[in-house]
Amino acid sequence: MNDLSRGRNNANSRQAFQNIAGTIESMRVKVLDKIDGLKCTAEIAEELGVPIHTISGRFSELKANHKIRQISNKKIKRSSFAVYIKINS
């Protein structure tokens, strides 16, 4: 399993990655299940009851593995969040 985060060379990031490595796959499945082409990443995080920063890597991994594709952005207040669809392979 690869750490795709931007901070992967940082000692704190490596330790944090090791701490969550066991839960990454289950959260990736939960995130993929919530992707419907309507909800943005922030709304999915809210539905899962987690902060967006704790699952943003799952979107990156799914995108890198060609499981999802970004189709738009949704503005919430002053922030913009990606909206994805699943890619049938």
C-alpha positions in Angstrom: 0.0 0.0 0.0 1.4 3.4 -0.9 1.0 6.7 0.9 -0.2 9.1 -1.8 -0.2 12.2 0.5 1.9 15.2 -0.3 3.7 15.0 3.0 4.8 11.3 2.7 8.4 12.2 3.3 7.7 13.9 6.6 8.3 11.7 9.7 5.0 12.8 11.3 3.1 11.9 8.1 4.8 8.5 7.9 3.9 7.7 11.5 0.3 8.9 11.0 0.0 6.7 7.9 1.2 3.7 9.9 -1.3 4.4 12.6 -4.2 4.3 10.1 -3.0 1.8 7.6 -5.3 -0.9 8.9 -8.4 1.2 8.4 -7.6 2.7 5.0 -9.2 -0.1 2.9 -12.5 -0.1 4.9 -12.8 3.7 4.7 -12.0 3.6 1.0 -14.9 1.2 0.5 -17.2 3.4 2.5 -16.1 6.5 0.5 -16.6 4.7 -2.8 -20.1 3.6 -1.7 -21.1 7.2 -1.0 -20.0 8.6 -4.4 -23.1 9.2 -6.5 -22.2 12.2 -8.8 -24.3 14.5 -6.7 -22.6 14.8 -3.3 -19.3 16.6 -3.0 -16.4 15.4 -0.9 -17.4 17.6 2.1 -20.9 16.2 2.1 -19.6 12.6 1.9 -17.3 13.4 4.9 -20.3 14.8 6.8 -22.3 11.7 6.1 -19.5 9.5 7.3 -19.1 11.6 10.4 -15.4 12.4 9.8 -13.5 15.6 9.0 -12.8 16.0 5.3 -9.0 15.9 5.8 -9.3 12.4 7.2 -10.7 11.0 3.9 -9.3 13.3 1.2 -6.6 10.7 0.6 -9.2 8.0 -0.1 -10.5 10.2 -3.0 -6.9 10.5 -4.3 -6.4 6.8 -4.1 -9.6 6.0 -5.8 -8.9 8.5 -8.5 -5.3 7.1 -9.0 -6.8 3.6 -9.3 -9.3 4.8 -12.0 -12.3 4.0 -9.8 -13.7 7.5 -9.8 -13.5 10.7 -12.0 -14.2 14.3 -11.0 -17.1 15.7 -12.9 -17.6 19.1 -11.2 -17.1 21.3 -8.2 -19.6 22.3 -5.6 -19.2 25.6 -3.7 -20.1 25.5 0.0 -19.7 28.9 1.6 -16.3 30.1 0.3 -14.8 26.7 -0.4 -15.1 24.5 -3.5 -15.3 20.7 -3.2 -15.0 18.1 -5.9 -17.9 16.0 -7.1 -17.0 12.5 -8.4 -18.7 9.7 -10.3 -17.7 6.0 -10.2 -16.0 4.6 -13.3 -17.3 1.3 -14.4 -14.4 -0.9 -15.4 
